[in-house]
Amino acid sequence: MEKKFGRGTNATCCPLLMKCAKCKETLTVLDFYTSRGKNGRKDILGQGRNSRCKKCNIQAYVELSPEKKLWYGVRTRANQRDVFFDLKIEDIVIPKTCPALGIPIEPIVGKGRIDFGKNWNSPTIDRVDPTRGYVPDNIRVISYRANFLKNEATADELEAIARYIREHQIQAI
């Protein structure tokens, strides 16, 4: 029988161990993400920790809808870059095909950092006017490939590149 120590039912007798609230495994504190919140469980160093282990947190994220994953990502980037953000999850609609390139969109965002950038067909949020924030009338969902291509280029630069490619493809034939 496990003894209860400290606050809550998931405490253990060792301050280096914590019990995951979801899978109920007893793991080291390093197996839990640190928490920025004031109410998180504290480890031996006084650092707040999430109640679910990293494995359970990742699994919970993977199970979210693609729209919610996009919303979380955009909200985080907006906060980091101090960009106005006023979107609801319902404002994000993932089309079947990319409006810019016409390629099919495969909503598999959030599979982890290993796959990042490998799937050009992933949906991304594009701000139509980059000077405005993330608001419903200023966003479109397009493929990662289209967003990557238009990220830094102006319309004139993209047209110049297209002309260059057309001229050189004709010469090569």
N, C-alpha and C positions, 0 to 999 in steps of 0.2 A: 504494500500500500504506500502510495506516494504522500509525503507530508506536504502541507501547504505552508509556504513561507511568504512573507511580505504581502503586498496588495495583490488582489486578483487571484484567480485560480490557476494561472499558467506560470506562476513563479516556481523556481526550483531552489534547492538548498545551496547551489553553487552560483555565484554571481556571473560566472563565465558561460553558463548554460541558460538557455531559454526554451520554452516549449511553444511550438507553433500552434496558433489558435485554430488552424484549419486541419493540418495533417496529424497534429498531436505528437509529432516527433520532438524529442529533446535534442537540441543542436547547440553548437557554440554561438556566441553573440555575433560572430563574423558571418554566420549564415543568414543574418537578418539585415535588411537595409536600415540605414540610419534614418531617423525621422526628424523633420524640421518642426513638427508640431510640439506644443508645450505639454500635451497630455500623453505622449508616448511612454512606453516602459523604458526604464533606465538600465543601462548596463553598468559594469563595475567602474567605468570612467565617468559615469553620469551622462553618457550620450543616450539620447532617446532612440529607441528601436521600434520598428513596426512589429505588430503582433503576429504577422504571417511571415514564414521563412521566404527566402528569395525564390525558391523553386515554386512555391504556391503563389507568390505574387506574379511571377512570369506566366504561370498557367492561367491565372485569372485574367491577365491582360490579353493573352492570346485568344481567349474565349469571347472577348468583347466584339461588338459589331464593328465593321470597318469604318462606319461613319463616326462612331464614338472614338476610335483610335485616332482618326484624322483630327477630330475636335480637340482631343487631349494634346496632340502634337502642336497644333496651331496655337492653342491657348498658352502652352509653355513657351513657344518661340516669341509670341507677342509680348509676354511678360519679360523675357530676357532682353528683347530689343526695344522695350518701352513703346510698343505699337498699340494703338487703340484696338480693343477686342470687344465685340458685342454680337457673338454668334450663339445660337442654340444648336443642339445636335440636329434638330429637324431642318435647319437651314442648309445642311450638307446633304446633297443628293448625288450619288455616284452614278454617272451614266454608263450604259453598256459599252459605248465606244468613245474614244477621246475626241472632243469637239475640234481640237486643233489638228490632229494627225490622222484621225479616222481609224486608229488601231484599237483593238479590243482592250478594255480596262479590266484587269484582274484584281479585285479587291483583297489582296493578301498582305496589307500593311501590318507592321507590328510583329513580324516573325523573329525579330532580334537583329542585332547589329551585323551578324555574319552575312545576312542576305541583303543588307542595305546597298542600294545602287545596282544590284544585279538584275532586278526586274524593272525594265523600262516601262512595263505596262501597269505598274502600281498607280493608284490614284493619288493625286496631290492637290492641295488647295493653291490656287493661283489668284493673286490680287490683280484685278483688272487695272486699277490705278494704284501703283506702288506707293504713292504719296498718301493715300487714304488707308485707314485701318482695315481690320477684318470685320466687315459688316455685311449683312446678307446681300445687298445690291452691288457689292464690290468683289465678290468671290465667284470663282468657277472651279469645278473639279475637272482637271485635265490629267493626262498621263505624266508620270515622272519624266519620261523622255521629252515631252513637249515643254514642261516647266524648266527642265535642265537647259534645253536649247535656248529658250527665251529669257533665261534668268538675267543675264547682264547685257544682252544685245538690244539695240533699238530696231524698229521696223526697217529703217533704211539699211542698217548693217545686215540684217537677215536677208533682205532683197539683194544686196550686193553679193553676199555669199552664194545665194541661189543662182544669180547670173554667172558668177565665176564657175560654179559646178556645171551648169548647162553648157557653157562655152568649152570647157575642157573635156567634158564627156563626148561632145560632138567631134572634137579634134582627135580624141583617142580611138574613135571607131574607124 
